[in-house]
């Protein structure tokens, strides 16, 4: 049943992509994933921060960025400032310290709206995987490559899988929302 396996693979990828997106949404505590979207102008190119420095969270309210090459520390600091994350990096010549300010109520609600939007995109992607699989299964039934009963079983299996993955999305959303709203 390659169609069902393909649908599962597509849904798994959609869930993984949503997890990555959720990781970039700020909660009250510091996490290196907050800086995943930062691109640094260095060596004549825009590079992801993790290719020019290591990012660590030694404590809940602080991120520390250690550049591989100290000559671009100013470029890294500038990239973090312009990334529109609401962060204020401080550079001591060797490392960059980024205090993570606590979120105010309004900002938390904005993040929750953003999370809901990301979750809906994840659900749409999962349903897209279902539609592709269903179309292919129906095509196999029409071409008599699959019996009606086997086809119906596969369609039911794809629907059951879709329901499971959407429940996983809702669960991830609930946990991340609690994390963001925690004071």
C-alpha positions as a Markdown table, in Angstrom:
| # | Residue | x | y | z |
|---|---|---|---|---|
| 1 | Unk | 0.0 | 0.0 | 0.0 |
| 2 | Unk | 2.4 | 2.7 | -1.2 |
| 3 | Unk | -0.3 | 5.3 | -1.3 |
| 4 | Unk | -1.1 | 5.1 | 2.4 |
| 5 | Unk | 2.7 | 5.1 | 3.2 |
| 6 | Unk | 3.1 | 8.2 | 1.0 |
| 7 | Unk | 0.2 | 9.9 | 2.8 |
| 8 | Unk | 1.7 | 9.1 | 6.1 |
| 9 | Unk | 5.1 | 10.4 | 5.0 |
| 10 | Unk | 3.5 | 13.7 | 3.8 |
| 11 | Unk | 1.6 | 14.1 | 7.1 |
| 12 | Unk | 4.7 | 13.4 | 9.1 |
| 13 | Unk | 6.6 | 16.1 | 7.1 |
| 14 | Unk | 3.8 | 18.6 | 7.7 |
| 15 | Unk | 3.9 | 17.9 | 11.5 |
| 16 | Unk | 7.7 | 18.3 | 11.6 |
| 17 | Unk | 7.5 | 21.6 | 9.7 |
| 18 | Unk | 4.9 | 22.8 | 12.1 |
| 19 | Unk | 7.1 | 21.8 | 15.1 |
| 20 | Unk | 10.0 | 23.8 | 13.5 |
| 21 | Unk | 7.8 | 26.8 | 13.0 |
| 22 | Unk | 6.4 | 26.6 | 16.6 |
| 23 | Unk | 10.0 | 26.6 | 17.9 |
| 24 | Unk | 10.6 | 30.0 | 16.5 |
| 25 | Unk | 7.7 | 31.5 | 18.5 |
| 26 | Unk | 8.9 | 33.1 | 21.6 |
| 27 | Unk | 7.7 | 32.0 | 25.0 |
| 28 | Unk | 8.8 | 33.5 | 28.3 |
| 29 | Unk | 12.0 | 31.4 | 28.3 |
| 30 | Unk | 15.1 | 31.6 | 26.2 |
| 31 | Unk | 15.6 | 28.9 | 23.5 |
| 32 | Unk | 18.2 | 28.8 | 20.8 |
| 33 | Unk | 15.5 | 28.1 | 18.2 |
| 34 | Unk | 14.3 | 31.7 | 18.7 |
| 35 | Unk | 17.2 | 32.8 | 16.5 |
| 36 | Unk | 16.7 | 30.2 | 13.7 |
| 37 | Unk | 15.3 | 32.9 | 11.4 |
| 38 | Unk | 18.2 | 35.3 | 11.8 |
| 39 | Unk | 20.4 | 35.7 | 8.7 |
| 40 | Unk | 23.8 | 37.3 | 9.0 |
| 41 | Unk | 25.5 | 39.4 | 6.3 |
| 42 | Unk | 29.0 | 37.8 | 6.4 |
| 43 | Unk | 31.6 | 36.9 | 3.8 |
| 44 | Unk | 29.5 | 38.4 | 1.0 |
| 45 | Unk | 26.4 | 36.3 | 1.7 |
| 46 | Unk | 23.4 | 36.1 | 3.9 |
| 47 | Unk | 24.1 | 33.1 | 6.2 |
| 48 | Unk | 21.9 | 31.4 | 8.8 |
| 49 | Unk | 23.2 | 32.4 | 12.3 |
| 50 | Unk | 23.9 | 28.7 | 13.2 |
| 51 | Unk | 26.5 | 28.6 | 10.4 |
| 52 | Unk | 28.6 | 31.5 | 11.8 |
| 53 | Unk | 28.1 | 31.0 | 15.6 |
| 54 | Unk | 26.8 | 28.7 | 18.3 |
| 55 | Unk | 23.7 | 29.7 | 20.2 |
| 56 | Unk | 23.2 | 28.6 | 23.8 |
| 57 | Unk | 20.6 | 29.2 | 26.5 |
| 58 | Unk | 22.6 | 29.0 | 29.8 |
| 59 | Unk | 19.6 | 30.3 | 31.8 |
| 60 | Unk | 15.9 | 30.8 | 31.2 |
| 61 | Unk | 16.2 | 34.5 | 30.5 |
| 62 | Unk | 19.4 | 34.7 | 28.5 |
| 63 | Unk | 20.8 | 33.6 | 25.1 |
| 64 | Unk | 24.5 | 33.6 | 24.4 |
| 65 | Unk | 25.9 | 33.7 | 20.9 |
| 66 | Unk | 29.5 | 32.6 | 20.4 |
| 67 | Unk | 30.8 | 33.6 | 16.9 |
| 68 | Unk | 33.2 | 31.2 | 15.2 |
| 69 | Unk | 35.0 | 34.2 | 13.8 |
| 70 | Unk | 35.2 | 37.2 | 16.2 |
| 71 | Unk | 35.7 | 39.6 | 13.2 |
| 72 | Unk | 32.0 | 39.3 | 12.3 |
| 73 | Unk | 30.6 | 39.8 | 15.8 |
| 74 | Unk | 29.3 | 43.2 | 14.8 |
| 75 | Unk | 27.5 | 41.8 | 11.8 |
| 76 | Unk | 25.9 | 39.1 | 14.0 |
| 77 | Unk | 24.7 | 41.7 | 16.5 |
| 78 | Unk | 23.3 | 43.8 | 13.8 |
| 79 | Unk | 21.4 | 40.9 | 12.2 |
| 80 | Unk | 19.8 | 40.0 | 15.6 |
| 81 | Unk | 18.7 | 43.6 | 16.0 |
| 82 | Unk | 17.1 | 43.9 | 12.6 |
| 83 | Unk | 15.5 | 40.5 | 12.8 |
| 84 | Unk | 12.4 | 42.1 | 14.4 |
| 85 | Unk | 12.4 | 39.7 | 17.3 |
| 86 | Unk | 12.2 | 42.5 | 19.9 |
| 87 | Unk | 15.6 | 41.5 | 21.3 |
| 88 | Unk | 18.4 | 43.8 | 22.4 |
| 89 | Unk | 21.8 | 42.0 | 22.0 |
| 90 | Unk | 24.9 | 43.2 | 24.0 |
| 91 | Unk | 28.4 | 42.4 | 22.6 |
| 92 | Unk | 31.5 | 42.3 | 24.8 |
| 93 | Unk | 34.0 | 41.6 | 21.9 |
| 94 | Unk | 34.0 | 37.8 | 22.4 |
| 95 | Unk | 30.3 | 36.8 | 22.8 |
| 96 | Unk | 26.9 | 38.3 | 22.4 |
| 97 | Unk | 24.5 | 38.2 | 25.3 |
| 98 | Unk | 20.8 | 38.5 | 24.6 |
| 99 | Unk | 18.5 | 39.0 | 27.6 |
| 100 | Unk | 15.0 | 37.6 | 26.8 |
| 101 | Unk | 12.5 | 40.1 | 28.3 |
| 102 | Unk | 9.3 | 38.7 | 29.7 |
| 103 | Unk | 6.3 | 38.9 | 27.3 |
| 104 | Unk | 3.5 | 41.3 | 28.0 |
| 105 | Unk | -0.1 | 40.2 | 27.8 |
| 106 | Unk | -0.7 | 41.8 | 24.4 |
| 107 | Unk | 2.4 | 40.2 | 22.9 |
| 108 | Unk | 1.4 | 36.8 | 24.2 |
| 109 | Unk | -2.0 | 37.1 | 22.5 |
| 110 | Unk | -0.3 | 38.1 | 19.2 |
| 111 | Unk | 1.9 | 35.0 | 19.5 |
| 112 | Unk | -1.2 | 32.8 | 20.2 |
| 113 | Unk | -2.9 | 34.1 | 17.1 |
| 114 | Unk | 0.3 | 33.4 | 15.1 |
| 115 | Unk | 0.4 | 29.8 | 16.6 |
| 116 | Unk | -3.2 | 29.3 | 15.5 |
| 117 | Unk | -2.4 | 30.4 | 12.0 |
| 118 | Unk | 0.6 | 28.1 | 11.9 |
| 119 | Unk | -1.5 | 25.2 | 13.2 |
| 120 | Unk | -4.1 | 25.8 | 10.5 |
| 121 | Unk | -1.4 | 25.8 | 7.8 |
| 122 | Unk | -0.3 | 22.4 | 9.3 |
| 123 | Unk | -3.8 | 21.0 | 9.1 |
| 124 | Unk | -4.2 | 22.2 | 5.5 |
| 125 | Unk | -1.0 | 20.5 | 4.6 |
| 126 | Unk | -2.1 | 17.3 | 6.2 |
| 127 | Unk | -5.5 | 17.4 | 4.4 |
| 128 | Unk | -3.6 | 18.0 | 1.2 |
| 129 | Unk | -1.7 | 14.7 | 1.8 |
| 130 | Unk | -5.1 | 13.0 | 2.3 |
| 131 | Unk | -6.5 | 14.5 | -0.9 |
| 132 | Unk | -3.5 | 13.3 | -3.0 |
| 133 | Unk | -3.7 | 9.8 | -1.5 |
| 134 | Unk | -7.5 | 9.6 | -1.9 |
| 135 | Unk | -7.3 | 10.7 | -5.6 |
| 136 | Unk | -4.7 | 8.1 | -6.2 |
| 137 | Unk | -6.6 | 5.3 | -4.5 |
| 138 | Unk | -9.8 | 6.2 | -6.4 |
| 139 | Unk | -7.8 | 6.2 | -9.6 |
| 140 | Unk | -6.5 | 2.7 | -8.8 |
| 141 | Unk | -10.1 | 1.5 | -8.2 |
| 142 | Unk | -11.3 | 3.1 | -11.5 |
| 143 | Unk | -8.5 | 1.4 | -13.4 |
| 144 | Unk | -9.4 | -1.9 | -11.7 |
| 145 | Unk | -5.9 | -2.2 | -10.1 |
| 146 | Unk | -7.6 | -2.3 | -6.7 |
| 147 | Unk | -10.9 | -3.9 | -5.7 |
| 148 | Unk | -13.7 | -1.7 | -4.3 |
| 149 | Unk | -13.3 | -3.3 | -0.8 |
| 150 | Unk | -9.5 | -2.8 | -0.7 |
| 151 | Unk | -10.0 | 0.7 | -2.0 |
| 152 | Unk | -12.6 | 1.5 | 0.7 |
| 153 | Unk | -10.3 | 0.1 | 3.4 |
| 154 | Unk | -7.4 | 2.2 | 2.2 |
| 155 | Unk | -9.6 | 5.3 | 2.0 |
| 156 | Unk | -10.7 | 4.6 | 5.6 |
| 157 | Unk | -7.2 | 4.1 | 6.7 |
| 158 | Unk | -6.1 | 7.4 | 5.1 |
| 159 | Unk | -9.0 | 9.2 | 6.9 |
| 160 | Unk | -8.1 | 7.6 | 10.2 |
| 161 | Unk | -4.5 | 8.7 | 9.8 |
| 162 | Unk | -5.6 | 12.2 | 8.8 |
| 163 | Unk | -7.7 | 12.4 | 12.0 |
| 164 | Unk | -4.7 | 11.2 | 14.1 |
| 165 | Unk | -2.4 | 13.8 | 12.6 |
| 166 | Unk | -4.8 | 16.6 | 13.0 |
| 167 | Unk | -5.2 | 15.6 | 16.7 |
| 168 | Unk | -1.4 | 15.8 | 17.0 |
| 169 | Unk | -1.5 | 19.3 | 15.5 |
| 170 | Unk | -4.2 | 20.3 | 18.0 |
| 171 | Unk | -2.2 | 18.8 | 20.9 |
| 172 | Unk | 1.0 | 20.6 | 19.9 |
| 173 | Unk | -0.9 | 23.8 | 19.6 |
| 174 | Unk | -2.5 | 23.4 | 23.0 |
| 175 | Unk | 0.9 | 22.8 | 24.7 |
| 176 | Unk | 2.6 | 25.7 | 22.9 |
| 177 | Unk | -0.3 | 28.0 | 23.7 |
| 178 | Unk | 0.1 | 27.1 | 27.4 |
| 179 | Unk | 3.8 | 27.7 | 27.2 |
| 180 | Unk | 3.3 | 31.2 | 25.6 |
| 181 | Unk | 0.5 | 32.2 | 28.0 |
| 182 | Unk | 2.4 | 31.1 | 31.2 |
| 183 | Unk | 3.7 | 34.1 | 33.1 |
